[in-house]
């Protein structure tokens, strides 16, 4: 899994920002940990939409914006 993620990012020459929508969806714990390690090596910017706060905290992101729930 980690090798596949690294291979994906190797093809990102010239890319400065990754926009990821629920990147941990359908990943098991090992996949999530591998994704965190790969994204920690990413030198560009990240814009991530995720319900997994622990994932964002593991990435040590600069800012988390929480939107209020629309459910009552």
C-alpha positions as a Markdown table, in Angstrom:
| # | Residue | x | y | z |
|---|---|---|---|---|
| 1 | Unk | 0.0 | 0.0 | 0.0 |
| 2 | Unk | 2.7 | 2.5 | 1.0 |
| 3 | Unk | 4.6 | 1.7 | -2.2 |
| 4 | Unk | 1.5 | 2.4 | -4.3 |
| 5 | Unk | 0.9 | 5.7 | -2.5 |
| 6 | Unk | 4.5 | 6.8 | -3.0 |
| 7 | Unk | 4.3 | 5.8 | -6.7 |
| 8 | Unk | 1.2 | 8.0 | -7.0 |
| 9 | Unk | 2.9 | 11.0 | -5.5 |
| 10 | Unk | 6.0 | 10.5 | -7.6 |
| 11 | Unk | 3.9 | 11.5 | -10.6 |
| 12 | Unk | 3.0 | 14.8 | -9.2 |
| 13 | Unk | 5.9 | 17.0 | -10.5 |
| 14 | Unk | 4.8 | 20.6 | -10.6 |
| 15 | Unk | 1.8 | 19.9 | -8.4 |
| 16 | Unk | 1.8 | 22.2 | -5.4 |
| 17 | Unk | -1.6 | 21.3 | -3.8 |
| 18 | Unk | -3.3 | 18.0 | -3.2 |
| 19 | Unk | -7.1 | 18.1 | -2.7 |
| 20 | Unk | -8.2 | 15.0 | -1.0 |
| 21 | Unk | -11.9 | 14.1 | -0.3 |
| 22 | Unk | -12.2 | 11.5 | 2.5 |
| 23 | Unk | -8.8 | 9.9 | 1.7 |
| 24 | Unk | -9.2 | 7.3 | 4.5 |
| 25 | Unk | -12.5 | 6.0 | 3.2 |
| 26 | Unk | -12.4 | 2.2 | 2.9 |
| 27 | Unk | -8.8 | 2.0 | 4.2 |
| 28 | Unk | -8.0 | -0.2 | 7.1 |
| 29 | Unk | -5.8 | 1.0 | 10.0 |
| 30 | Unk | -2.6 | -0.1 | 8.2 |
| 31 | Unk | -3.6 | 1.7 | 5.0 |
| 32 | Unk | -4.5 | 4.9 | 7.0 |
| 33 | Unk | -1.1 | 4.7 | 8.8 |
| 34 | Unk | 0.7 | 4.3 | 5.4 |
| 35 | Unk | -1.3 | 7.3 | 4.0 |
| 36 | Unk | -0.2 | 9.4 | 7.0 |
| 37 | Unk | 3.4 | 8.6 | 6.5 |
| 38 | Unk | 3.3 | 9.3 | 2.7 |
| 39 | Unk | 1.4 | 12.6 | 3.2 |
| 40 | Unk | 3.9 | 13.7 | 5.9 |
| 41 | Unk | 6.6 | 13.4 | 3.3 |
| 42 | Unk | 4.6 | 15.6 | 0.8 |
| 43 | Unk | 6.3 | 19.0 | 0.4 |
| 44 | Unk | 3.3 | 20.8 | -1.1 |
| 45 | Unk | 0.0 | 21.9 | 0.4 |
| 46 | Unk | -2.9 | 19.8 | 1.4 |
| 47 | Unk | -6.6 | 20.5 | 1.5 |
| 48 | Unk | -8.4 | 17.5 | 3.1 |
| 49 | Unk | -12.0 | 16.9 | 3.7 |
| 50 | Unk | -12.3 | 14.2 | 6.4 |
| 51 | Unk | -14.6 | 13.0 | 9.2 |
| 52 | Unk | -11.6 | 11.3 | 10.8 |
| 53 | Unk | -10.2 | 13.9 | 13.2 |
| 54 | Unk | -7.5 | 11.5 | 14.5 |
| 55 | Unk | -6.2 | 11.2 | 10.9 |
| 56 | Unk | -5.9 | 15.0 | 10.6 |
| 57 | Unk | -4.2 | 15.2 | 14.0 |
| 58 | Unk | -1.8 | 12.5 | 13.0 |
| 59 | Unk | -0.8 | 14.6 | 10.0 |
| 60 | Unk | -0.2 | 17.5 | 12.3 |
| 61 | Unk | -2.0 | 19.9 | 10.0 |
| 62 | Unk | -1.7 | 23.6 | 10.6 |
| 63 | Unk | -5.5 | 24.3 | 10.7 |
| 64 | Unk | -8.7 | 22.3 | 11.2 |
| 65 | Unk | -12.0 | 23.9 | 10.2 |
| 66 | Unk | -15.0 | 22.1 | 11.7 |
| 67 | Unk | -18.3 | 22.7 | 10.1 |
| 68 | Unk | -21.5 | 22.4 | 12.2 |
| 69 | Unk | -23.7 | 19.4 | 11.6 |
| 70 | Unk | -26.8 | 20.0 | 9.6 |
| 71 | Unk | -28.6 | 17.1 | 11.4 |
| 72 | Unk | -30.8 | 18.0 | 14.3 |
